[in-house]
Amino acid sequence: MLNIALPKGRLGEKIYDIFERAGYECPSIKENNRKLIFENAEKGVRYFWVKPSDVSIYVERGAADIGICGKDILAEYSPDVYELLDCKTGVCRLAVAAKKGFHDDGQNTLKVATKFVKCAEAYYASKGRDIDIIHLNGSIELAPILGLSDVIVDIVETGTTLKENDLEVVETIFPISARLIANKAGFKFKTAEIEALLSKVKLLIG
């Protein structure tokens, strides 16, 4: 049985549809209930819904053989997993944004609000820029508006939220999309099953 961790929400539903088309359907997953684990013994798959930021933990620790995880999570937490495939969905980017008209003159320590602390530190270290990290978990757009920070480092999909708050992207750090990841030990024991699934999914996403 292949244990598959899916991120709750729209992305997980999109990915499940791909797996279903690849022949790994599990009809009970579409029933209106509060179950978290769904299996189809005939197809040899067991799916479970988890918080998107927890997928890599379930996979790294072996509770799941494979899972779907955003590149942002992989970059921020560096889990010890195999990254097998870019699923080309959930596409967005990690970017630096600031109030319209903001210019970093490089004179003072730059105040950066983000929940992606490691990514932000690595990015600014590569530029040799001295920063003060302010770790926030939500409503990060508020930070520059209220003067808490000069800039934010956050995920940008359409940019609508930024525009509505008079902010704009000033730099893109890296592109993000959903990745199929595997537990290292699980991959050794279930190589044939994982590679069979992988090849069918690859055909569908092109």
C-alpha positions in Angstrom: 0.0 0.0 0.0 1.4 3.4 -1.0 0.7 6.0 1.7 0.2 9.4 0.1 0.0 12.8 2.0 -2.1 15.4 0.2 -2.2 19.0 1.2 -5.7 20.1 2.3 -7.4 22.6 0.0 -7.5 23.5 -3.7 -4.0 22.3 -4.5 -4.6 18.9 -2.9 -7.8 18.5 -4.8 -6.1 19.3 -8.1 -3.3 16.8 -7.4 -5.8 14.1 -6.4 -7.6 14.6 -9.7 -4.3 14.0 -11.5 -3.7 10.8 -9.5 -7.3 9.7 -10.2 -6.8 10.2 -13.9 -3.5 8.3 -13.6 -5.5 5.3 -12.3 -5.0 5.7 -8.6 -8.6 6.6 -7.7 -10.2 6.4 -4.3 -13.9 7.2 -4.6 -14.5 7.6 -0.9 -12.2 10.7 -0.9 -15.0 12.6 -2.7 -17.7 11.8 -0.2 -18.9 14.6 2.0 -17.5 13.5 5.3 -14.9 14.4 7.9 -12.7 11.4 7.4 -9.0 12.1 7.1 -7.8 8.7 5.7 -9.1 7.1 2.5 -7.9 3.9 0.9 -8.5 1.7 -2.1 -6.9 -1.7 -1.4 -7.5 -2.8 -5.0 -5.4 0.1 -6.4 -2.9 -0.2 -3.5 -3.2 3.5 -2.3 -4.1 5.2 0.9 -4.5 8.9 0.9 -4.7 11.3 3.8 -5.3 15.1 4.1 -2.8 17.1 6.1 -2.0 20.8 6.6 0.1 21.9 3.6 3.1 22.9 5.7 3.0 19.5 7.5 3.3 17.3 4.3 7.1 17.2 4.3 7.1 16.2 8.0 4.8 13.2 7.3 7.0 12.2 4.4 10.4 12.8 6.1 9.3 10.8 9.1 7.9 7.9 7.1 4.2 8.2 8.0 3.7 8.8 4.2 5.7 7.3 1.4 5.1 10.2 -0.9 3.4 13.6 -0.7 2.8 16.9 -2.4 4.6 19.9 -1.1 5.3 23.5 -2.2 8.8 24.4 -3.2 8.6 27.2 -0.6 8.3 24.6 2.2 11.2 22.6 0.8 13.4 25.7 0.6 12.5 27.0 4.1 12.7 23.7 6.1 15.1 21.6 4.0 13.4 18.2 4.9 15.5 15.1 4.2 13.4 13.8 1.3 13.7 13.0 -2.4 12.2 15.6 -4.7 10.9 13.6 -7.6 8.8 15.7 -9.8 7.6 19.3 -10.5 3.8 18.9 -10.7 3.6 22.3 -12.6 0.6 23.3 -10.5 0.2 25.7 -7.5 2.4 28.0 -9.4 3.4 31.3 -7.7 6.6 32.9 -6.4 8.5 34.0 -3.3 9.0 37.7 -3.6 10.1 40.9 -1.9 7.3 43.5 -1.7 7.3 47.0 -0.3 5.1 50.2 -0.3 4.8 51.8 -3.7 7.8 54.1 -4.4 10.0 52.5 -1.7 13.7 52.6 -2.5 16.3 50.7 -0.5 19.3 53.1 -0.4 21.4 50.5 1.5 22.3 52.9 4.2 20.4 51.4 7.2 19.7 47.9 8.3 16.7 46.7 6.2 13.7 45.6 8.3 12.2 42.4 6.7 8.9 40.9 7.8 8.3 37.3 6.8 7.4 33.8 7.9 10.1 32.5 5.5 13.0 33.4 7.7 15.6 31.0 6.3 14.7 31.9 2.7 14.9 35.6 3.4 18.2 35.3 5.3 19.8 33.3 2.6 18.6 35.7 -0.1 19.9 38.9 1.6 23.1 37.1 2.7 23.8 36.4 -1.0 23.4 40.2 -1.7 25.6 41.1 1.3 22.7 43.1 2.7 22.4 43.7 6.5 18.8 42.9 7.6 16.7 42.7 10.7 14.2 39.8 10.4 10.7 40.2 11.9 9.1 36.8 12.1 5.3 37.0 11.5 2.8 34.2 10.8 0.0 36.1 9.1 -1.3 39.4 7.6 2.3 40.1 6.6 1.1 42.9 4.2 0.3 45.0 7.3 4.0 45.3 8.4 5.2 47.9 5.9 1.9 49.8 6.0 2.2 50.3 9.8 5.9 50.9 9.6 6.9 47.7 11.4 9.1 46.7 8.4 10.6 48.2 5.2 9.8 45.2 3.1 8.1 41.8 3.3 9.1 38.4 1.9 6.0 36.4 1.0 4.3 34.2 -1.5 2.8 36.1 -4.4 0.3 34.5 -6.7 -1.7 37.2 -8.6 -0.5 40.2 -6.7 -4.1 41.4 -6.1 -3.7 41.6 -2.2 -0.5 43.6 -2.6 -2.2 46.1 -5.1 -5.2 46.5 -2.8 -2.8 47.4 0.0 -0.7 49.8 -2.0 2.2 47.5 -2.1 4.2 46.1 -5.1 6.7 43.4 -5.8 10.3 44.8 -6.0 12.2 41.5 -6.4 11.4 37.9 -7.2 13.4 35.4 -5.0 12.4 32.2 -6.7 9.5 30.5 -8.5 7.3 28.1 -6.6 5.2 25.1 -7.6 4.0 21.8 -6.1 6.6 19.1 -5.9 6.1 15.3 -5.5 8.4 14.2 -2.7 9.3 10.8 -1.3 10.5 9.3 1.9 14.1 8.1 1.4 13.7 4.7 3.1 10.2 4.2 1.7 11.5 4.8 -1.8 14.0 2.0 -1.4 11.4 -0.5 -0.4 8.6 0.7 -2.8 10.7 1.8 -5.7 8.6 -0.1 -8.3 5.3 1.2 -7.0 6.5 4.8 -6.7 8.2 4.8 -10.1 5.0 3.3 -11.7 2.9 6.1 -10.3 5.5 8.7 -11.2 5.7 7.7 -14.9 1.8 7.8 -15.2 1.6 11.2 -13.5 4.5 12.6 -15.7 2.5 11.6 -18.8 -0.5 13.6 -17.6 1.3 16.8 -16.6 3.5 16.8 -19.7 
